């Protein structure tokens, strides 16, 4: 299963960023985004690319739901 994950940007260098979620850091390209990206922004990261920008409230809620679903899968 492929899943895009909300991650918070911790550094920006041209079209490349480093983003983090739950202590896990990943490099990704922002070349597909038209929006300006800054440290602290939340992005959906999939396969090494930022595919959309979202606000903090939406990112937090999405992560909460993802954790809930994945923890339920672990119980089965």
BELDA-V271058 format. One record per pair of residues at least 12 apart in sequence whose ideal C-beta (glycine too) atoms are under 10 Angstrom apart, sorted by sequence separation. I is the first residue (numbers start at 1). J is the second residue. D is the distance in whole Angstrom. If there is no record, write none. Layout:
{{I/J/D} {I/J/D}}
This chain:
{{7/19/4} {8/20/6} {16/28/7} {17/29/8} {41/53/6} {42/54/5} {6/19/9} {7/20/6} {8/21/7} {15/28/10} {16/29/6} {17/30/6} {30/43/7} {37/50/7} {41/54/9} {42/55/7} {5/19/9} {7/21/5} {11/25/9} {13/27/10} {15/29/6} {16/30/7} {41/55/9} {42/56/6} {44/58/10} {6/21/7} {7/22/9} {10/25/7} {14/29/10} {15/30/5} {16/31/9} {28/43/7} {30/45/10} {35/50/9} {41/56/9} {42/57/9} {44/59/9} {5/21/6} {11/27/9} {14/30/9} {15/31/5} {17/33/10} {28/44/10} {29/45/10} {33/49/9} {37/53/7} {40/56/9} {42/58/8} {43/59/9} {5/22/10} {7/24/8} {14/31/9} {15/32/9} {28/45/5} {32/49/6} {33/50/5} {35/52/9} {36/53/9} {42/59/4} {7/25/9} {12/30/8} {15/33/9} {19/37/10} {27/45/9} {28/46/9} {29/47/10} {31/49/8} {32/50/7} {33/51/8} {35/53/5} {41/59/9} {42/60/8} {44/62/8} {5/24/9} {7/26/7} {9/28/9} {26/45/6} {28/47/9} {29/48/6} {30/49/8} {31/50/9} {32/51/6} {33/52/7} {34/53/9} {17/37/6} {19/39/10} {28/48/5} {29/49/5} {30/50/5} {32/52/9} {33/53/6} {42/62/9} {5/26/9} {7/28/8} {9/30/9} {17/38/10} {18/39/10} {21/42/9} {27/48/7} {28/49/6} {29/50/7} {30/51/10} {42/63/9} {15/37/9} {17/39/9} {19/41/9} {26/48/8} {28/50/5} {19/42/9} {28/51/9} {30/53/9} {12/36/10} {17/41/9} {19/43/6} {21/45/8} {12/37/6} {19/44/10} {12/38/7} {17/43/8} {19/45/6} {12/39/6} {9/37/6} {11/39/6} {17/45/9} {9/38/7} {10/39/6} {12/41/9} {9/39/5} {10/40/8} {8/39/9} {9/40/6} {19/50/8} {8/40/7} {9/41/5} {8/41/7} {9/42/8} {17/50/7} {7/41/10} {8/42/5} {9/43/6} {7/42/7} {8/43/8} {15/50/10} {6/42/5} {7/43/6} {9/45/10} {6/43/7} {7/44/8} {5/43/9} {6/44/6} {7/45/5} {21/59/9} {4/43/9} {5/44/7} {6/45/8} {4/44/4} {5/45/6} {3/44/10} {4/45/6} {5/46/7} {9/50/8} {22/63/8} {3/45/10} {4/46/4} {21/63/7} {3/46/7} {4/47/8} {7/50/9} {2/46/7} {9/53/10} {2/47/7} {4/49/9} {21/66/10} {22/67/9} {4/50/9} {6/52/9} {4/51/6} {4/52/8} {6/54/6} {8/56/8} {6/56/9} {8/59/7} {6/58/8} {7/59/8} {6/59/4} {5/59/10} {6/60/8} {6/61/9} {8/63/10} {6/62/5} {7/63/9} {5/62/9} {6/63/6} {4/62/9} {5/63/8} {6/66/8} {5/66/7} {3/66/8} {3/69/10} {3/70/9}}
